[in-house]
């Protein structure tokens, strides 16, 4: 993240108020209004994580080690494999990718059992590979592309009685950075959400939403512009006649010739 673009919670709250009211206002962190804006920033972070095919918050995570004869790996409930575009599981040795296992639908992975190449499907509990691992793949580290959740701001616990004083914000939380590479997108979305909660601000909601979407699309275009088109998976549709059976050396499906 560019250090010049980092933004703390205090700064983000000021930015939200500036967008909504057009004035240089500030809320006391020990009062409830500050907490409402902080909660809107958390909602904006969670909503933003679903944009752009869930690719704003991505990474890889090691889920186990390949063992000869094993065809599945258990994954924790807290991990969500990312299966969009051309994502693939990696078999890694000493930080070097040895083999790729591209994702398939769960109901199609069994069609690739006869192929020497490696493909994988996923459910909420396991990674299901198209075949068992060979001896040459024994001991390789299995890395899976994952989607993580954004780091949200920790809000103080609300008191049990309305007569009790509010718990003050921790200084460390107020100085925590917005978990996004371009925090203006989070601020713009939070300002739009905040405007919906106040009848006085609601007339500006449509404008704030348009401003947020313009900024979001600009970030997407900036991060998806490529100088060259990546290689796409080839799909072949073979024609099988009714006289001669299909050769055993070319069984269906012929969707990808990579080995």
C-alpha positions in Angstrom: 0.0 0.0 0.0 1.2 3.5 -0.9 2.0 5.2 2.5 0.8 8.5 1.1 -2.7 7.0 0.6 -3.1 5.5 4.1 -5.9 6.8 6.2 -6.7 6.3 9.9 -10.1 5.9 11.4 -10.1 9.5 12.7 -9.3 10.8 9.2 -11.8 8.6 7.6 -14.6 9.8 9.9 -13.7 13.4 9.0 -13.7 12.6 5.3 -17.2 11.0 5.6 -18.6 14.0 7.4 -17.0 16.3 4.8 -18.6 14.4 1.9 -22.1 14.3 3.6 -22.3 17.8 4.9 -19.8 19.8 2.8 -18.3 21.3 6.0 -15.2 20.7 8.1 -17.0 19.0 11.0 -15.6 16.6 13.7 -17.4 14.2 16.0 -16.2 13.5 19.6 -14.8 9.9 19.5 -16.4 9.3 22.9 -19.9 10.0 21.6 -22.4 7.8 19.7 -22.2 9.8 16.4 -18.6 8.9 15.9 -19.4 5.2 16.5 -22.2 5.3 13.9 -19.8 6.6 11.2 -17.2 4.0 12.3 -19.9 1.3 11.9 -20.7 2.6 8.4 -17.0 2.4 7.5 -17.0 -1.3 8.7 -20.1 -2.0 6.6 -18.4 -0.3 3.6 -15.3 -2.5 4.0 -17.5 -5.7 4.1 -19.5 -4.6 1.1 -16.4 -3.6 -0.8 -14.9 -7.1 -0.3 -17.6 -8.5 -2.6 -16.8 -6.2 -5.5 -14.7 -7.1 -8.6 -15.2 -10.8 -8.3 -14.0 -10.8 -4.7 -10.5 -9.9 -5.8 -9.9 -6.8 -3.6 -8.7 -9.0 -0.7 -6.9 -12.1 -2.1 -3.9 -14.2 -1.3 -2.6 -17.7 -1.1 -2.7 -20.1 1.9 -1.0 -23.4 2.5 -3.5 -26.1 3.1 -1.3 -29.2 3.4 1.3 -31.4 1.8 0.7 -33.8 -1.1 0.9 -37.5 -0.2 1.1 -40.3 -2.7 -2.3 -41.8 -3.3 -4.2 -38.9 -1.7 -6.9 -37.2 -3.8 -8.4 -34.7 -1.3 -7.3 -32.2 1.3 -9.4 -30.8 4.2 -9.6 -27.1 4.4 -10.6 -25.1 7.5 -14.1 -23.5 7.7 -12.6 -20.1 7.9 -10.9 -20.3 4.5 -12.7 -19.5 1.3 -11.0 -20.7 -1.9 -11.1 -18.2 -4.7 -12.3 -19.9 -7.9 -12.9 -17.0 -10.3 -11.2 -16.4 -13.7 -8.2 -18.6 -14.2 -7.4 -19.3 -10.6 -5.6 -22.5 -9.7 -4.1 -24.5 -6.8 -0.3 -24.6 -6.8 2.0 -27.5 -5.9 5.1 -25.7 -4.6 8.6 -26.9 -3.7 11.1 -24.4 -2.2 8.9 -21.4 -3.2 8.9 -22.7 -6.8 5.6 -23.7 -8.5 6.0 -27.2 -9.8 2.4 -27.9 -11.0 -0.9 -26.1 -11.4 -4.3 -27.5 -10.7 -7.0 -25.4 -12.3 -10.5 -25.3 -10.8 -13.4 -27.2 -12.2 -17.1 -27.5 -11.1 -17.6 -30.2 -8.5 -19.8 -32.2 -10.7 -17.3 -32.3 -13.6 -14.0 -33.2 -11.8 -14.6 -37.0 -12.1 -14.5 -36.7 -15.9 -10.8 -35.8 -15.7 -9.8 -38.9 -13.6 -8.1 -40.5 -16.7 -6.0 -37.4 -17.5 -2.4 -37.2 -16.3 -2.8 -33.5 -15.7 -4.2 -32.2 -12.4 -7.5 -30.4 -11.8 -9.3 -29.6 -8.6 -12.8 -28.8 -7.3 -13.8 -27.4 -4.0 -16.6 -27.6 -1.4 -16.8 -26.0 2.0 -14.7 -28.8 3.6 -12.3 -30.1 1.0 -10.3 -29.6 -2.1 -11.1 -32.6 -4.4 -8.4 -33.4 -7.0 -9.2 -35.1 -10.3 -6.8 -37.9 -9.5 -4.5 -39.2 -6.7 -1.1 -37.7 -6.3 1.8 -39.4 -8.0 5.0 -40.4 -6.2 6.8 -37.6 -8.0 4.4 -35.1 -6.3 4.8 -36.5 -2.8 5.9 -33.9 -0.3 4.9 -30.9 -2.4 3.3 -28.0 -0.6 -0.3 -27.3 -1.6 -1.1 -23.6 -1.9 -4.7 -22.5 -2.6 -5.8 -19.0 -3.7 -8.1 -17.6 -1.0 -10.4 -14.7 -0.4 -9.8 -13.0 3.0 -12.1 -10.7 4.9 -11.1 -7.0 5.4 -9.7 -5.9 8.7 -12.5 -3.9 10.3 -12.3 -1.4 13.1 -13.0 -2.8 16.6 -15.9 -0.9 18.1 -16.2 -0.5 21.9 -18.7 -2.6 23.7 -22.0 -0.9 24.3 -23.0 -0.5 28.0 -25.7 -2.7 29.4 -27.7 0.2 30.7 -28.5 3.4 28.7 -27.6 5.4 31.9 -24.1 4.1 32.0 -21.4 6.1 30.2 -20.1 5.0 26.8 -16.8 3.1 26.7 -14.2 5.4 25.1 -12.5 4.4 21.8 -9.1 2.9 22.1 -6.4 5.2 20.7 -4.9 2.3 18.8 -8.2 1.7 17.0 -8.6 5.3 16.1 -5.1 5.2 14.6 -5.8 1.9 12.7 -5.5 2.2 8.9 -8.3 1.6 6.5 -7.7 -1.8 5.0 -7.8 -0.9 1.4 -5.3 0.3 -1.1 -7.3 3.3 -2.1 -9.3 4.3 1.0 -11.3 7.0 -0.7 -13.5 4.3 -2.2 -14.3 3.1 1.4 -15.0 6.6 2.5 -17.3 7.4 -0.4 -19.3 4.2 0.1 -19.6 4.9 3.9 -20.8 8.4 3.2 -23.5 7.0 0.9 -24.6 4.5 3.5 -24.5 7.2 6.2 -26.7 9.5 4.2 -29.4 6.9 4.1 -29.8 6.9 7.9 -30.7 10.6 8.2 -33.8 12.1 6.5 -32.0 15.4 6.2 -29.1 13.8 4.3 -31.2 11.5 2.1 -31.6 14.0 -0.8 -27.8 13.7 -1.3 -27.8 9.9 -1.3 -28.2 9.5 -5.0 -25.3 11.9 -5.7 -23.1 10.3 -3.1 -23.8 6.8 -4.6 -22.9 8.1 -8.1 -19.7 9.6 -6.8 -18.8 6.3 -5.1 -19.5 4.2 -8.2 -17.4 6.5 -10.4 -14.5 6.1 -8.1 -14.9 2.4 -7.8 -15.0 1.9 -11.5 -11.9 4.1 -11.9 -10.0 1.8 -9.5 -11.2 -1.3 -11.3 -10.1 0.1 -14.6 -6.7 1.1 -13.2 -6.1 -2.4 -11.9 -7.5 -4.4 -14.8 -5.8 -2.7 -17.7 -3.4 -5.1 -19.4 -0.9 -4.6 -22.2 -1.5 -8.1 -23.5 -4.4 -10.6 -23.3 -3.6 -13.6 -21.1 -3.8 -17.1 -22.6 -7.3 -18.4 -22.5 -8.4 -22.0 -22.0 -9.2 -23.7 -25.3 -12.5 -25.6 -25.7 -12.9 -28.2 -28.4 -16.2 -29.9 -29.4 -15.3 -33.2 -31.0 -17.8 -34.9 -33.3 -18.5 -38.6 -32.6 -20.1 -40.7 -35.4 -22.4 -43.6 -34.8 -20.3 -46.1 -36.8 -16.9 -46.1 -35.1 -16.6 -45.7 -31.3 -14.5 -43.0 -29.7 -10.9 -44.0 -29.3 -9.8 -44.8 -25.7 -6.8 -42.5 -26.2 -9.1 -39.5 -26.7 -11.9 -39.8 -24.2 -14.2 -37.0 -23.3 -14.0 -34.2 -22.4 -11.5 -32.4 -24.5 -11.8 -29.1 -22.8 -8.2 -28.4 -22.0 -5.0 -30.0 -23.4 -2.6 -28.8 -20.7 -0.7 -31.5 -18.9 
